[in-house]
């Protein structure tokens, strides 16, 4: 029976969690899908759990990094239409770059029920914005949020540095070849179904282990395509084919993903479950709940927090760091 090694994060402990300067662990559990705890030797897992994660575009991942969301779409669930022209997009990028370590540019909404955007239109939305951000002298690393090889290619040519694929190469396998050829970092996310159908009664045997196994398989496929393992980031895909209960289970067990030995990205900002639990129907009213989730993810050792509210998240992380005595 397959076992999973789960390090339990703490403020004090024997081992650094994923090379973190803030969070560590001493307790390690061997867990199976049956929920059994096995009292077995875990030394073989320590390198995966403790090794410093590879730098990302010159950024060390020994503390949480902020990825600022900049959607240049008319229909994204939270900021659709807000940055529809170059001036607005560059202005927002400049403001976010004060607090964000990475800018994530997206030209296709992947909200529940969203329709696919054509390749040429997605390129038209994203590549000029990236070029304009670079022309404005903004040097912050840029991620292109796309499932499509041609869109990613245009974005990389325009000045992007990272590929963020919510389909983990299942939508367009040619994207894996491009990432391998360009030797750029890539984020592989778990999703069940397509954006059009993913919230139609999603089901799992065990959401935490199912997501872990899927990501493990997609990592292996990426490596077979020639992508270096130390170029890969993983994302459990909060809200992508998950119910509220699924999302909470993933968040509570997030630190299990450290057993993959790779950086963890958590993108939960302003999502519906936050509004449901926090009583905020409108996405833009979910900032406080989003910050709370980001802080919890940081305590679980997540290295990258993908958020809309970069200033508020940075402020919260700064206070968190001060209160645990590391300022």
C-alpha positions as CSV (number, residue, x, y, z in Angstrom):
1,X,0.0,0.0,0.0
2,X,1.3,3.4,-1.0
3,X,2.4,5.7,1.9
4,X,2.8,9.4,2.1
5,X,5.2,11.3,4.3
6,X,3.6,14.2,6.1
7,X,5.7,16.7,8.0
8,X,3.7,18.6,10.6
9,X,4.7,22.3,10.5
10,X,5.7,24.2,13.7
11,X,7.4,27.4,14.7
12,X,10.1,25.4,16.5
13,X,11.5,22.1,15.4
14,X,14.4,20.0,14.4
15,X,14.2,20.4,10.6
16,X,13.6,23.3,8.2
17,X,10.5,22.8,6.1
18,X,11.5,23.0,2.5
19,X,14.5,25.1,3.4
20,X,12.3,27.7,5.1
21,X,13.8,30.2,7.5
22,X,10.4,30.7,9.2
23,X,8.8,27.2,9.6
24,X,10.1,23.9,10.6
25,X,9.0,20.5,11.9
26,X,10.0,17.6,14.1
27,X,6.9,15.4,13.8
28,X,6.7,13.2,10.7
29,X,3.8,10.9,9.9
30,X,3.6,8.0,7.4
31,X,0.0,8.1,6.2
32,X,-1.9,5.7,3.9
33,X,-5.2,6.2,2.1
34,X,-6.8,4.1,4.8
35,X,-5.8,6.7,7.3
36,X,-3.4,4.4,9.1
37,X,-0.3,5.8,10.8
38,X,2.8,3.7,10.5
39,X,5.6,3.9,13.0
40,X,8.4,3.5,10.4
41,X,11.7,5.0,9.6
42,X,11.3,8.3,7.7
43,X,14.9,9.2,7.1
44,X,14.6,8.6,3.4
45,X,12.0,11.4,3.1
46,X,14.1,14.0,5.0
47,X,15.9,15.3,1.8
48,X,12.6,15.9,0.1
49,X,11.1,17.6,3.1
50,X,14.0,19.7,4.2
51,X,16.1,20.6,1.1
52,X,16.1,24.3,0.1
53,X,13.9,24.7,-3.1
54,X,15.7,26.0,-6.2
55,X,15.7,29.7,-6.7
56,X,13.0,31.1,-8.9
57,X,14.2,33.8,-11.3
58,X,16.8,34.8,-8.7
59,X,14.3,34.7,-5.8
60,X,15.2,32.5,-2.9
61,X,12.3,30.5,-1.7
62,X,13.3,30.4,2.0
63,X,10.3,32.6,2.8
64,X,6.9,33.1,1.2
65,X,6.9,35.0,-2.1
66,X,3.9,37.0,-3.4
67,X,2.6,36.5,-7.0
68,X,0.4,39.3,-8.0
69,X,-2.5,38.5,-10.3
70,X,-3.0,40.8,-13.3
71,X,-5.8,39.5,-15.5
72,X,-6.2,41.3,-18.9
73,X,-9.6,39.7,-19.6
74,X,-13.1,41.0,-19.8
75,X,-14.6,38.2,-17.8
76,X,-12.3,37.0,-14.9
77,X,-14.4,36.5,-11.8
78,X,-12.7,39.2,-9.7
79,X,-10.9,41.7,-11.9
80,X,-12.4,41.2,-15.3
81,X,-12.2,44.4,-17.4
82,X,-10.2,46.3,-14.8
83,X,-7.0,46.2,-16.9
84,X,-8.4,46.1,-20.4
85,X,-6.1,48.7,-21.9
86,X,-2.3,49.0,-21.8
87,X,-2.1,52.0,-19.6
88,X,-4.4,50.5,-17.0
89,X,-2.4,47.2,-17.1
90,X,1.0,48.9,-16.8
91,X,-0.3,51.1,-14.0
92,X,-1.5,48.2,-12.0
93,X,1.7,46.2,-12.7
94,X,3.8,49.1,-11.4
95,X,1.7,49.4,-8.2
96,X,1.8,45.6,-7.6
97,X,5.5,45.4,-8.2
98,X,6.1,47.4,-5.0
99,X,4.8,44.5,-3.0
100,X,4.8,41.5,-5.3
101,X,7.8,39.3,-6.1
102,X,6.2,38.0,-9.3
103,X,3.5,39.3,-11.7
104,X,1.1,36.7,-13.2
105,X,-0.4,37.9,-16.4
106,X,-3.5,36.0,-17.7
107,X,-5.5,36.5,-20.9
108,X,-8.1,33.7,-20.5
109,X,-10.5,33.4,-17.6
110,X,-10.5,29.9,-16.0
111,X,-13.3,30.7,-13.6
112,X,-16.1,28.1,-13.4
113,X,-18.2,28.1,-16.6
114,X,-15.7,30.2,-18.6
115,X,-15.5,29.5,-22.3
116,X,-12.1,28.9,-24.0
117,X,-10.4,31.9,-25.6
118,X,-8.9,31.5,-29.1
119,X,-5.1,31.4,-29.3
120,X,-4.7,34.6,-31.4
121,X,-7.0,36.6,-29.1
122,X,-5.2,35.4,-26.0
123,X,-1.9,36.4,-27.5
124,X,-3.4,39.8,-28.4
125,X,-4.4,40.3,-24.8
126,X,-1.2,39.3,-23.1
127,X,1.9,39.8,-25.3
128,X,1.6,43.6,-25.7
129,X,1.0,44.0,-22.0
130,X,4.1,42.1,-21.1
131,X,6.1,44.1,-23.7
132,X,4.7,47.4,-22.3
133,X,5.5,46.3,-18.7
134,X,9.1,45.7,-19.7
135,X,9.3,48.9,-21.8
136,X,8.1,50.8,-18.6
137,X,11.3,49.5,-16.8
138,X,9.5,47.1,-14.5
139,X,11.9,44.2,-14.0
140,X,9.8,42.0,-11.6
141,X,9.7,38.4,-12.9
142,X,6.6,37.8,-15.0
143,X,4.6,34.6,-15.2
144,X,2.3,33.9,-18.1
145,X,-0.9,32.2,-17.0
146,X,-1.9,30.0,-20.0
147,X,-2.6,26.5,-21.1
148,X,-1.4,27.0,-24.7
149,X,2.1,26.7,-26.2
150,X,1.7,29.5,-28.8
151,X,0.5,31.9,-26.1
152,X,3.3,31.0,-23.8
153,X,5.9,31.3,-26.6
154,X,4.6,34.8,-27.5
155,X,4.7,35.8,-23.8
156,X,8.2,34.5,-23.3
157,X,9.4,36.4,-26.4
158,X,7.7,39.5,-25.0
159,X,9.7,39.3,-21.7
160,X,7.9,36.7,-19.5
161,X,10.0,34.4,-17.4
162,X,7.7,31.7,-16.0
163,X,4.9,29.5,-17.4
164,X,1.8,28.9,-15.2
165,X,-0.3,26.1,-16.6
166,X,-3.6,25.3,-14.8
167,X,-3.9,22.1,-16.9
168,X,-0.4,20.7,-16.1
169,X,0.2,20.1,-19.9
170,X,-3.0,18.1,-20.3
171,X,-4.6,20.8,-22.5
172,X,-1.7,21.4,-24.9
173,X,1.1,18.8,-24.7
174,X,3.2,21.0,-26.9
175,X,3.6,23.4,-24.0
176,X,5.8,20.9,-22.2
177,X,8.1,20.8,-25.2
178,X,8.3,24.6,-25.2
179,X,9.1,24.8,-21.5
180,X,11.8,22.2,-21.9
181,X,13.3,24.0,-24.9
182,X,13.3,27.4,-23.2
183,X,14.4,25.9,-19.9
184,X,12.0,28.2,-17.9
185,X,10.3,27.5,-14.6
186,X,6.7,26.1,-14.8
187,X,3.9,25.7,-12.4
188,X,1.8,22.5,-12.7
189,X,-1.7,22.8,-11.2
190,X,-4.2,20.1,-10.4
191,X,-7.7,20.6,-12.0
192,X,-10.5,18.2,-12.4
193,X,-12.3,18.8,-15.7
194,X,-12.3,21.9,-17.8
195,X,-13.3,25.4,-16.6
196,X,-16.6,24.9,-18.5
197,X,-17.5,21.8,-16.5
198,X,-15.2,21.5,-13.5
199,X,-17.8,22.5,-10.8
200,X,-20.4,20.0,-12.0
201,X,-20.4,17.7,-9.0
202,X,-16.7,17.1,-8.5
203,X,-15.8,13.9,-6.7
204,X,-12.7,12.3,-5.2
205,X,-11.8,9.1,-3.3
206,X,-9.7,11.2,-1.1
207,X,-9.0,14.8,-2.4
208,X,-5.7,15.2,-0.7
209,X,-4.1,12.0,-1.9
210,X,-5.8,12.2,-5.3
211,X,-4.3,15.7,-5.8
212,X,-0.9,14.5,-4.6
213,X,-0.9,11.5,-6.9
214,X,-2.0,13.6,-9.9
215,X,0.7,16.1,-9.3
216,X,3.3,13.4,-8.9
217,X,2.2,11.9,-12.2
218,X,2.4,15.3,-14.0
219,X,5.8,15.9,-12.6
220,X,7.0,12.6,-14.0
221,X,5.5,13.4,-17.4
222,X,7.1,16.8,-17.4
223,X,10.5,15.3,-16.7
224,X,10.0,12.8,-19.5
225,X,9.5,15.8,-21.8
226,X,12.9,17.1,-20.8
227,X,11.9,19.6,-18.1
228,X,14.4,19.7,-15.2
229,X,12.7,18.8,-12.0
230,X,14.1,21.8,-10.2
231,X,12.2,24.0,-12.7
232,X,8.8,22.7,-11.5
233,X,6.4,24.3,-9.0
234,X,3.2,22.5,-7.9
235,X,-0.3,24.0,-7.2
236,X,-3.2,22.0,-5.6
237,X,-5.7,24.0,-7.7
238,X,-8.0,25.4,-5.0
239,X,-11.4,25.9,-6.6
240,X,-10.6,24.0,-9.8
241,X,-13.1,21.1,-9.7
242,X,-13.5,21.2,-5.9
243,X,-16.3,21.8,-3.5
244,X,-15.9,23.9,-0.4
245,X,-15.2,20.8,1.7
246,X,-12.5,19.7,-0.9
247,X,-10.9,23.1,-0.7
248,X,-10.8,23.0,3.1
249,X,-9.3,19.5,3.1
250,X,-6.6,20.6,0.8
251,X,-5.7,23.6,2.8
252,X,-5.6,21.7,6.1
253,X,-3.3,19.0,4.5
254,X,-1.3,21.4,2.3
255,X,2.0,20.5,3.9
256,X,1.7,17.0,2.6
257,X,2.7,18.3,-0.8
258,X,6.2,19.0,0.6
259,X,6.8,15.3,0.2
260,X,7.1,16.0,-3.6
261,X,10.2,18.0,-2.8
262,X,9.2,21.0,-4.9
263,X,7.9,24.5,-4.2
264,X,4.2,24.9,-3.5
265,X,2.1,27.6,-5.0
266,X,-1.2,28.4,-3.4
267,X,-3.8,30.4,-5.3
268,X,-7.0,30.9,-3.3
269,X,-7.4,34.7,-3.5
270,X,-11.0,35.9,-3.6
271,X,-12.4,32.5,-4.5
272,X,-16.0,31.5,-3.9
273,X,-15.5,29.4,-0.8
274,X,-14.0,32.4,0.9
275,X,-17.2,34.4,0.1
276,X,-19.4,31.5,1.2
277,X,-17.7,31.1,4.6
278,X,-17.1,34.8,5.1
279,X,-20.4,36.2,3.9
280,X,-19.1,38.1,0.9
281,X,-21.1,37.6,-2.3
282,X,-18.9,40.0,-4.4
283,X,-15.4,38.8,-5.1
284,X,-13.8,42.2,-4.4
285,X,-15.3,42.0,-0.8
286,X,-13.2,38.9,0.0
287,X,-9.8,40.5,0.7
288,X,-9.8,39.9,4.4
289,X,-10.7,36.2,4.0
290,X,-8.1,35.9,1.2
291,X,-5.4,37.3,3.5
292,X,-6.4,34.8,6.2
293,X,-6.0,31.9,3.8
294,X,-2.7,33.2,2.6
295,X,-1.3,33.4,6.1
296,X,-2.5,29.9,6.8
297,X,-0.8,28.6,3.6
298,X,2.4,30.4,4.7
299,X,2.3,28.6,8.0
300,X,2.0,25.3,6.0
301,X,5.2,26.2,4.2
302,X,3.8,27.4,0.9
303,X,6.6,29.2,-1.0
304,X,4.4,31.2,-3.4
305,X,1.1,32.9,-2.6
306,X,-0.9,34.0,-5.7
307,X,-3.1,36.9,-4.7
308,X,-5.0,39.9,-6.0
309,X,-4.3,42.1,-2.9
310,X,-0.6,42.3,-2.9
311,X,-0.2,45.2,-0.5
312,X,-2.5,43.7,2.1
313,X,-0.9,40.3,1.8
314,X,2.6,41.8,2.1
315,X,1.6,43.7,5.2
316,X,0.1,40.6,6.8
317,X,3.2,38.5,6.1
318,X,5.4,41.2,7.5
319,X,3.4,41.2,10.8
320,X,3.4,37.5,10.9
321,X,7.1,37.4,10.5
322,X,7.6,40.0,13.3
323,X,5.3,38.1,15.7
324,X,7.2,34.8,15.3
325,X,10.3,36.7,16.2
326,X,12.2,36.8,12.9
327,X,12.0,40.5,11.9
